[in-house]
Amino acid sequence: MEKSVYREENLVLLRLLKQCRVEAGLTQAHFAQVLERPQSFASDIERGLRRLDLVQLRDICTALNIGLVEFVQRFEDELALSKGAGE
């Protein structure tokens, strides 16, 4: 099994994280400020250089004003769309 950072699912996750940040009206700098982290933290997340655990993802969802369950559902929906487009 290939590493998760190289899988299509990870690309969907990164795209969705950025999309939610933009929908929340946050720049990377403001998003990082809300998380009380440096701007490079937000950049590293969106570029896939930083892996997230569930607690961090929950904090990110809170900062983006989206529930964790709603985020996961959107992720699953995006995966279904990307798999359908690839067939």
C-alpha positions, 0 to 999 in steps of 0.5 A: 500500500502506498504512503497516504501522502501520495494517495488521491485521498490526501490531495482531496483533503488538502484541496478541501482544507484550502477550500474551507479556509477560503469559504471562511474568508480567511487568509493563511495568515489570519487562519494561522493567527486564529490557531495561534500558530505561525503562517508557515503552519497554515502553508505547510498544511495546505502544501501537504508538508505537515500531517495532521492528527484528529485533534489538530483537524478538530481545532482547524475545523473549529477555526474554520467554523465547520463541524468535524463531522460536517468536514468529514462528510464533505471529504467523503462527498469529494472523494466520491466525486473524484472517484466518479470523475476518474472512471 
